[in-house]
Amino acid sequence: MKRKWIDKKVLILGLSKSGCAAAKYLSKQGADCYVTEFKPLEDKNQKMYQELLLEGINVETGHHSDEFIDGAYIAITSPGIPPKSEIFQRLKEKNIPVIGEVELAYLEANAPFIAITGTNGKTTTTLLASHILNSEYNAPACGNVGVPPTSLLEQKPDFFVCEVSSFQLATAPTFRPQIACFLTFTPDHIDWHGGLENYFEAKAGLFKDYKQPMYAVFSGADEKIYEFSKQYTGDKFVYAKELQSNCCYIKNDAIFFKRKEEEEIIKLKDISLVGEHNYQNIMCAIVIAKLIGISNEHIQERIKSFKPVEHRIEYVANVNGKTFYNDSKATNPEASFVAIKAFEGKKLTLIAGGRDKNTDLTEFCTEYINKYVNTVILIGEATQRFKENMEKNGFSNIILSNSLEEAVDTALTLDNEIVLLSPACASYDMFNSYEHRGEVFKEYVKSKL
């Protein structure tokens, strides 16, 4: 239910894109907004900082002061701040409730949300679903794709197609989308959540008890999610597996949707996205579109016109007969699995490494590096552990590089037809973000043309 914000003191945690959007929206609704950022002001945030000040919004950096906290009606948190942090404890002691920016948008919106969660595949599925729905509705992509849903409230869209991370779900106590999709589940963000099962529960909570959506959509290709779907008591659809009804699947080199009757939606030869994982993303988006009532003709047209997501198995260039792909968004080994397997049968150079998340590398090495990769070039802080694990599991064609640029130069000297940047690591040892890493890679590759 939409609240009255006039003269209410609202604390915004974090000088982030989502925090800035929440502050601007609430300020226009009459709230007295205070943005507090624990880190000192960085150059990349100067523009955002000045924009907030110009709109009369209070901002502090380098600490969380009692002046900003005391008397707050509510706190809106950025998704990167873990609930176990000191500021959360201080707010709890002062009985100040904390919600996330997605929860705020949900409470303020007059249109339904379509929520897409999972460890991998969220962004592609979200953007594709939005692209299809926009053929007949105003259905912008938002959330973890980089567009805060609060920044769209004044546009009054027909649907919010929202990528939601486990961080965002952890601070969305009443968030109940019309359609909720659970794509994949692999180990990630374990430290933030305090354990693997806590991470799963953060995502699974979207489908439990009073939060059950009107329709739930589950992956039939992910064993844990499919088993979880069997316990779900509401209306549900499964993709990547043929069932008696309510499913979407591949058969005879085409994607089919079945509710009461089987319908062929699109032939695989008409799909430009690379890899089995993308077929799964497409199937999920098809289920969403069919539930909303989009025509098969528009679904086909939009799938054909959809361009791959930046930094996710993104074609960069062909240099001296070698084709380069940017998969910088693969910040864990499981995300790299799908990219590596997408080039099965090709001679592949993999550029990997970065800030190590310390996840188990056994499957990464035995099932993917050994089977599908010809040469691995390692960069960043994770180099030594990755090298040791690869060698322990029988892979020795490893080259160490001091920089991403050096790795590209090395790749150009090798006799492999595909060069894939799919780091399986975070980017923060050498770059500001996975986007920054991908941009550096693309620019340097293109400089070689």
N, C-alpha and C positions, 0 to 999 in steps of 0.2 A: 504494500500500500504506500502510495506517495506521501511523503511527510511535508510538513510546513517547516521551512528552514529560516524564515526571517528572524534575524538577530541571534540565531543559535551559533555558538562557538563550535567550530568543527576543526579537529586536528587531522592533518594529512601527514602520514608517515612516508617519507622518502621523496626526494626531488627526482621523480621518474616521469616517464611519459603518461602512465596511468594516473599517478598522483596529481600531475599538472592538470590533466583533463578533469579529474574530479573536483579540484579546487576551482577551476574556471566555471564549471557547471554550477557548483553549489554557491559560488559568489554571486552569480546571476540570479539565483533563487533567493538571495537575501541573506545567506549565511555569512558569518564572520570567520574567514578561513585562515588557519595557521599551518603553514607547511614547515615541517622540521626534518632536516637531513643530518644524519650522524657524521657523515664524511665531510671533510672540508670541500668548499666549492671548487669544482673542476672546470677546466676550460670548456669541455664539451657541454656543460650545463649552464654556461653563462647566458645564452639566449633565452632559455627557459626561465631562468632566474629573473632576468630583466622583464620578461613578459608578465610574470606574476606580480612583480612590484608595480608595474604600470597599471594593472587592474586593481590595485589597492589590496592585494593579498599579502599577508605577513609571511616572511620567509626567514628561516635561520639555518645556518649550516655549521658543521663541526661539533655539534652536540645536540641533545634534547633537553631544553631548559624547562624548569618548573613553570616559568612564566607562560610558555606556550601550552603546557599540558594542563595546568590547573583550570578547572571550570569547564573543560571540554564536554560537550553534549554527547559526542561520539568521535571515534577515530576511524579514518579510512586508511588502510595499509596498502603499501606496494607489495606485489607478490613475492619479491625476493627476500623479504624480512621474515626469518623463521619465528614461529610462535614461542620458541624457547628463549628468544632474545630478551635482553634486559628491559627494553622499552615496553614489551608486552607485559612483563611482570609489574612494572611501575604502573601501567594503565589498569591492570587487574586490581592492584592495591587501592587505587583511587576509584574503582567501580566504574570505569569508563569503558563502554562496550567497543569492540573492534570488529569491523567488517572490511571486506575487500572491495575494490572498485567494480568488479563484475557484479557482486551482490548489490551494490549501490545502484548500478544501472538497471538491474532487474527490478528493484523496488520502485524505481522512478519511471520505468517504461510502460507504455500502453500497448506494446506489441509483443508477440511471443518470441521466445528464444529457442534456437536450435543449437544444442551444445554438443561439441565434438571433443572427446578426450581419449587418452591413450599415450603410451610412451613415444611411439613413432607414427608418422603418417598424418598427424593432426592438421598440419598446415596445408598440405596438398588437398586433403579432403575438404577442409573448410573453404578454401578458395574455389575449388571446383564446384562444391555445392552452391556457394554464393553465385558463381558464374552461371550455373544452370537456372537457379531460381530467378535471377535478374532478367531472364527472358520474358517473364510474365509479372514479376513483382519487384519492389524495391527491397532487396535483401542483402545489405552490405556484410562483408566479412569483418569480424572484429575479435577482440580479446587478445589471446596470446600471439596472434599474427602480427600485432604491432599497432592496431587501431583500438584505442580504449572505447568500449561501448558507450561510456558517458559522453564522449565527444560526438556521438551520433544522435543523442536524444532529441535535440531540437529539429532534426531532419524528419522525425516521426516515420521511420521505415516500417514496412509491412512485417518483416522478420529481422531478427538479429541472428546471423549465422556466426556463432561464437566458439572459437577454439579456447578451451579451458584447460589449464595446466593443473597439476595436483596442488600447486601452491595456491592458485586462485580458488580451487574447490575447498581448501582447508579453511578459508575465511568467507565462505558463502553459505551460512547456516540455513537459509530458507530458499535458496536458488532452486527453482523447479521448472526446467524447460519443457516446452511442448514435445520436442523430440530430443532424446539424448542418445549419443552413439559412443560405444566403447570399442576402440580399434585394436590396440595391441597392449601387451604388458610384458616388459622386461626390466631387469634391475636398473634403477637410476635414482638419483636424488636420495640415496639411502641415509646419508648423514642428516639432511634437512628434516626428513620424516622420522628419523630414529628407528629405522628398521624396514625390511622389505614388506612385511605384512601391513605396516602402517601406511606405506606408500600405496599398496593395493587398495586398502580401505578408503584412502582419500579419494580415489577415483570411483570405487564401487559404491561409495556413499551417495553418489548421484542417482542411484537406482533403488535406494532402500527406503522402506517405511513411508512416511508422509511425503517424501520427495519424489516418489515415482512419477516419471513423465507420462504424458498421454501415450507416447510410443517410445519403446526402447529398441535400439539397433545394436546388435552384437556381432563381432567377428566369429565366423565359424572356422577360421584358419588358425586362430590362437587357442590352444587347448584350455588354458586356464580361464579365458574369457568365455569360451563356449560352455565349459562346465558350470561357470557362474550363471550363465544365461538359463540353464535348465532349472535353476532355483527361482528364477524371476517369475512373479505371478501376474504381472500386467501384460498388456498387449505388446508383443515383441516381434521383431524381424531379425533374421540371421542372413548374413551375406558370406560368400565364399564357401557355401555348402548347400547342396540341394536337399530340401526337405519336402514334406507333403504340401506345405503352403507357407506363406509369409517368408519368402527367401529370395535371394539373388545369387546367381551362380554362373559358371562358365560351362558350356556344353557345345560341342560341334563348332568350335572356334568362334563362339559368339557369347555375349552376356545376355542372360535371361532373367526376367523378374516374374515371380509367381505369387499371386495372392489367391484369387479363386481360379484363374486361368493362367497358363504359361504365356508370356509375351517375349519375343525376341526384341532386345533393345538396341544393340549395336554389335557389329562384327569386329573381332579383334584386329583385323587388318586395317580398320578405319581409325584405330587409336594410335596417336603419335607418342604417348608417354612410354618410357622405357621401364621394363621390369614387371615381374609378377606382383610385387607389392603395390605397384600403381594400379594394376587391375583390381586389387582389393579396395584401394582408395576409391576407384571409380564405382565399384559395386555399392559401396556405402553411400556415395553421393546419389546414385540412382535410386536407392531405397528412400532417401530423404525426399528427392524430387517427386517420386511416385506418391508418397504420403501427402505431399502438399498439393498434388494434382497437376503437375506439369505434364504437358503432352509429350508423347514419345518422340515426336518430330523435333521439338525444342531440345529435349534431352540429347538426342543424337547430334544436332547442330552445335550445341554448346560443348559437348565432349570433344568434338572434332576441332573446335576453334580455341580450346583451352591451351594456354602456354604453360610449360613446366615452371614450377616454383623456383625462384632464385635461390641458389645455394643448395638445391636438392637435386642431385644428378643432373645438373644444368650444363648443357653443351656450351663450351667456351669457344674453341677454334680448332682447326686442323693446321698443325705446324709441322712442316717437313714430313708429311705422311703419318703423323701421330695425332690422334684425336684426344683433346683434353676435356675432362668433365670436372665441374666444381660441385662437390658434395660436402661443403664446409659445415652444413647444418648437422652432419653426423657427429654428434658430440659424445656418443657412447658406442661401444663395440657392436651392440645389437642394431643400431642405426646403420652402421657400415655393412652389416651382413647383406642387407637388401641391395645396396649399391654394388657390392662386389659380385653378387650372384647375377645381377642384371647383365653382366658382361661375360657370362658363361660361354666358353668356346673361343674367346678372344685372348690374345697375348696381352696381359695386363700388368702395368706398373702401378702400384699403390703408394701414394704419399700419405703417411699416417703419423700420429703423434701430436703432442701438445701438453696441456695440463692433465695429468693422470687422475681419473676418477676411482682408481684402484678396484675396478670390477674384475671378476674372474675372466681370464683371457683364454682358457682352455678351448672352448668352442670356437672362439674367434680364430685361433691358430689351426686347430685340427680340421674343422669343418669348412673353413672359408679360405684362409691364407694358403694352406697346403693344397687345396683342391682347385682354386680358381686364380691364384696370383702367381705371376712369374718372378717379379722383383718387388721388394718393399724398400722404400726410402723413408727413413725415420727422422723426425725433427722434434725439437722441444724437450720439455722436462721428462716426458714419459719414455724417452728413447731407451734407456738402459733396461727398464723392466720389460718393455715390449720386446726388445732384442733377446733378452734371456728367455722369455716365454716362447718365442718363436723357435729359437734354437733347441730348447728343451723338447719341443714338440716336432722336431725334425725338419724345420725350415731354416735354410742358411743363406739364401740369396738376399742378403740385407745390406743396404748402403746407408751410412749415417751422414746427415747433412746439418750444417750449422744454421741454415735459414730456409725459408720457403722458396726464395728465389734460387738458392743453390740447388735445392731439390728439383726445381723445374729444369734448370740447366743440365743436371745429371740425367733426368728422364729423357731429355732430347738426344742423349748419346746412346740410349739403349735400343735394342732391337725388339721393342714391343709396340703394338699398334694402338693401345688405349693407355692414357695416363689419367688416373683417377685420384683427385684429392678427396679422401674420405677419412678424416683424422681419427675417429673413434675416441676423441678426447675433447675436453674443453679448450678454449682458445686463449685463456687469460694469461698464459705465460709469455706470449709474444704479441698478442693482439688485444684490442678493446672488446671484441665480440666475435662470434662466428661469422657475422656479416662482414666485419672488417677483414677477417682472414680471407674470406671468399673474394672480396673486392681486390685485395692485394694480389691474390692468385690470378684472377682474371686479367687484371691490368698488366701483370708481368708476362703472362702467356701471350697476350695480344701484342705486346711490345716486340715479340719475336717474329711476328708475321712479316 
